[in-house]
């Protein structure tokens, strides 16, 4: 260890200077901003340009279409290329042109400003949300010029219209689907404890047993995320199933049928998690 002190920042307050670790103050500010925006979380960047750079690259898959309003901030369009995605510009605030373009190129990401910095007009946000819902697109709403101006206490146009983060129906379907799958797997003899959510672990224990399970489920067309050391402790390897809201009853039954079909060959009875279940 070098013995160097962690980076600190000085903030002037009434009566003197307050010294606190910079990361702590940043995290607190991000939490306060999230509450202000009625958002699950926020991340601070040094500029709006940098925020769009990181966001586009994080959510746009290479080769996927990104539909960008032609008058949106230049950073949105420029960083589509950095993400190796394909920019698909649409006419300014032209919902019908956007709809036709998505129909031609398929689901992707729709990026736009909510309040445009040059023309001063608002986007048709409600229409964009509806379009994204039935086409399977995701949305990026740049609120740079609406924040502090529109919405409750200046939280922006999204908050003013009560959109995008409102998804109670999908959360309810996801919870129901997860319950169906957890109950079904428990009935088949899988020990999925302690899961009580949409993340459901199949727990063969050893890496060798996990590889076998994954190969058998892959052959059945059921795919999960394998976890091996160092991601998990030794002999706690697991195949994670993640449930989402759009799974149908037949999808869920297909997963259960596959897990039933591979039980014996995967050695379910010999898993430590199964023995723990029997012992309990």
C-alpha positions in Angstrom: 0.0 0.0 0.0 1.3 3.5 -0.9 -0.3 5.1 2.2 -1.8 7.8 0.0 -5.1 9.3 1.3 -8.3 8.8 -0.8 -9.3 11.7 -3.0 -11.3 14.3 -1.1 -13.3 17.3 -2.1 -13.8 20.6 -0.2 -17.2 22.2 -0.2 -17.7 25.7 1.2 -20.5 25.9 3.7 -21.6 28.6 6.1 -19.0 29.0 8.8 -16.1 27.2 7.1 -15.1 24.3 4.8 -16.6 20.8 4.9 -14.4 17.9 3.9 -16.0 14.7 2.9 -14.9 11.9 0.6 -16.0 12.8 -3.0 -17.6 9.4 -3.8 -19.9 9.6 -0.7 -21.1 13.1 -1.7 -21.7 12.1 -5.3 -23.7 9.0 -4.3 -25.8 11.1 -2.0 -26.4 13.6 -4.7 -27.4 10.9 -7.2 -29.9 9.5 -4.6 -31.4 12.9 -4.1 -31.7 13.4 -7.9 -33.4 10.0 -8.3 -36.0 11.0 -5.7 -36.5 14.3 -7.4 -37.0 12.7 -10.8 -39.1 9.8 -9.4 -36.5 7.5 -11.0 -35.1 4.2 -9.6 -31.5 5.6 -9.9 -29.4 8.3 -11.5 -25.7 8.5 -12.6 -23.9 11.7 -12.7 -21.5 12.5 -15.7 -19.3 15.4 -16.3 -21.4 16.6 -19.3 -24.6 15.9 -21.2 -22.4 14.7 -24.1 -20.6 12.2 -22.0 -23.9 10.9 -20.6 -25.2 10.2 -24.1 -22.0 8.6 -25.1 -22.1 6.1 -22.3 -25.8 5.5 -22.4 -26.0 4.8 -26.1 -23.1 2.4 -26.0 -24.7 0.6 -22.9 -28.2 0.0 -24.4 -27.7 -0.1 -28.2 -26.5 -3.5 -29.5 -24.0 -3.5 -32.4 -25.9 -3.6 -35.6 -29.2 -2.6 -34.1 -31.3 0.3 -35.4 -31.3 3.6 -33.4 -34.1 5.9 -34.5 -32.9 9.5 -33.9 -34.9 12.7 -34.4 -32.9 14.7 -37.0 -32.9 17.8 -34.8 -31.9 15.9 -31.6 -28.7 16.8 -29.8 -25.7 15.9 -31.9 -24.2 13.7 -29.2 -27.1 11.2 -29.7 -26.4 10.7 -33.4 -22.6 10.8 -33.1 -22.4 8.1 -30.4 -24.6 5.7 -32.3 -21.6 5.0 -34.5 -19.4 4.5 -31.4 -21.8 1.8 -30.3 -21.5 0.2 -33.7 -25.3 0.5 -34.1 -27.1 1.8 -37.2 -28.5 5.3 -37.1 -32.0 5.6 -38.6 -32.9 9.3 -38.6 -36.6 10.3 -38.7 -38.2 13.7 -39.5 -38.5 16.1 -36.6 -41.4 15.2 -34.4 -42.9 13.2 -37.3 -44.6 10.3 -35.6 -45.9 8.8 -38.8 -42.4 8.8 -40.4 -41.0 7.2 -37.3 -43.7 4.5 -37.4 -42.9 3.7 -41.1 -39.2 3.6 -40.4 -39.6 1.2 -37.6 -41.9 -0.9 -39.7 -39.1 -1.1 -42.3 -36.1 -1.8 -40.0 -37.6 -3.5 -36.9 -37.4 -2.9 -33.2 -34.6 -0.8 -31.8 -34.0 2.3 -29.8 -35.8 5.6 -30.2 -33.8 8.6 -29.1 -35.1 12.2 -29.0 -35.1 15.4 -27.0 -38.2 16.2 -25.0 -37.7 19.9 -25.4 -35.6 21.0 -28.4 -32.9 23.5 -27.8 -33.1 25.3 -31.1 -36.8 25.1 -32.2 -38.2 25.2 -28.7 -40.9 22.7 -29.3 -41.9 19.6 -27.4 -41.7 16.0 -28.6 -44.9 14.0 -29.0 -43.9 11.9 -25.9 -47.2 10.1 -25.3 -47.3 8.9 -28.9 -43.7 7.8 -28.7 -44.4 5.8 -25.6 -47.4 4.1 -27.2 -45.4 3.3 -30.3 -42.5 1.8 -28.3 -45.0 -0.4 -26.4 -46.4 -2.1 -29.5 -43.3 -2.2 -31.6 -41.0 -3.5 -28.9 -38.7 -0.5 -29.0 -36.9 1.2 -26.1 -36.8 4.9 -25.5 -34.1 7.5 -24.6 -35.7 10.8 -23.7 -33.1 13.6 -23.4 -34.5 16.0 -20.8 -31.5 18.4 -20.8 -33.6 21.5 -21.6 -36.8 20.4 -19.8 -35.2 19.7 -16.5 -35.9 22.5 -14.1 -38.4 24.0 -16.4 -41.3 21.5 -17.0 -43.1 19.0 -14.7 -43.6 18.9 -11.0 -40.9 21.0 -9.3 -39.1 21.0 -12.6 -38.6 17.2 -12.9 -39.1 17.3 -16.6 -41.7 16.4 -19.3 -41.6 12.6 -18.5 -42.6 13.3 -14.9 -45.2 15.9 -16.0 -47.0 13.3 -18.2 -46.4 10.4 -15.8 -44.8 8.2 -18.5 -42.2 5.6 -19.2 -41.5 4.5 -15.6 -45.1 3.5 -15.1 -45.2 -0.2 -15.7 -47.3 -1.7 -13.0 -49.1 -4.1 -15.4 -45.8 -5.6 -16.6 -44.5 -5.8 -13.0 -47.6 -7.7 -12.1 -47.2 -10.1 -15.0 -43.6 -10.7 -14.2 -44.4 -11.5 -10.5 -47.1 -13.9 -11.6 -44.8 -15.6 -14.1 -42.1 -15.9 -11.5 -44.5 -17.5 -9.1 -45.7 -20.0 -11.6 -42.1 -21.0 -12.5 -41.0 -21.2 -8.9 -43.9 -23.4 -7.8 -43.5 -25.6 -10.9 -39.8 -26.2 -10.3 -40.3 -26.8 -6.6 -43.0 -29.4 -7.5 -40.4 -31.1 -9.8 -38.0 -31.4 -6.9 -35.6 -28.5 -7.6 -34.4 -26.7 -4.6 -34.6 -23.0 -5.7 -34.3 -21.6 -2.2 -33.9 -18.8 -1.1 -35.4 -17.3 -4.3 -38.6 -15.3 -3.9 -38.3 -13.2 -7.0 -37.9 -13.4 -10.8 -34.3 -14.6 -10.4 -34.5 -18.4 -10.0 -31.4 -20.5 -9.5 -31.0 -24.2 -10.4 -28.2 -25.3 -8.1 -26.3 -28.4 -9.1 -23.3 -27.4 -7.0 -20.2 -28.5 -8.8 -18.9 -27.0 -12.0 -19.0 -30.4 -13.7 -22.7 -30.9 -12.8 -23.5 -27.3 -14.0 -21.9 -27.9 -17.4 -24.0 -31.1 -17.8 -27.2 -29.3 -16.8 -26.5 -26.4 -19.1 -25.8 -28.7 -22.0 -29.0 -30.6 -21.4 -31.2 -27.5 -21.1 -29.6 -25.9 -24.1 -30.6 -29.0 -26.1 -34.2 -28.4 -24.9 -34.1 -24.8 -26.0 -34.0 -23.4 -22.5 -31.2 -20.9 -21.8 -30.0 -19.4 -18.5 -26.9 -17.7 -17.2 -24.2 -20.1 -15.6 -22.5 -18.9 -12.5 -19.2 -20.5 -11.5 -16.3 -19.5 -9.2 -15.2 -16.7 -8.7 -18.7 -15.4 -9.2 -20.0 -17.8 -6.6 -18.3 -19.9 -3.9 -16.8 -23.3 -4.7 -19.5 -26.0 -5.0 -22.3 -23.4 -5.3 -22.4 -23.3 -9.0 -25.9 -22.4 -10.4 -27.8 -21.9 -13.6 -29.8 -18.7 -13.3 -33.2 -18.4 -14.9 -34.5 -14.8 -15.2 -38.3 -14.4 -15.7 -39.8 -11.4 -17.5 -43.3 -10.1 -18.1 -43.8 -11.2 -21.7 -43.5 -15.0 -21.1 -46.7 -16.7 -22.0 -48.2 -19.7 -20.3 -46.9 -22.0 -23.0 -43.4 -20.5 -22.6 -43.5 -21.2 -18.8 -44.7 -24.7 -19.5 -42.0 -25.3 -22.0 -39.4 -24.4 -19.3 -41.0 -26.7 -16.8 -41.2 -29.6 -19.3 -37.6 -29.2 -20.1 -36.6 -29.2 -16.5 -38.7 -32.3 -15.9 -37.1 -34.0 -18.9 -33.5 -33.5 -17.8 -33.9 -34.3 -14.1 -32.5 -37.8 -14.1 -29.8 -37.3 -16.6 -28.6 -34.2 -14.8 -28.4 -36.1 -11.6 -30.9 -33.9 -9.7 -31.1 -36.4 -6.8 -27.4 -36.2 -6.2 -27.1 -32.4 -6.0 -26.2 -31.0 -2.6 -29.1 -28.6 -2.9 -31.5 -31.5 -3.3 -30.0 -33.3 -0.3 -30.5 -30.1 1.7 -34.1 -30.0 0.6 -34.7 -33.6 1.7 -32.9 -33.0 5.0 -35.2 -30.0 5.7 
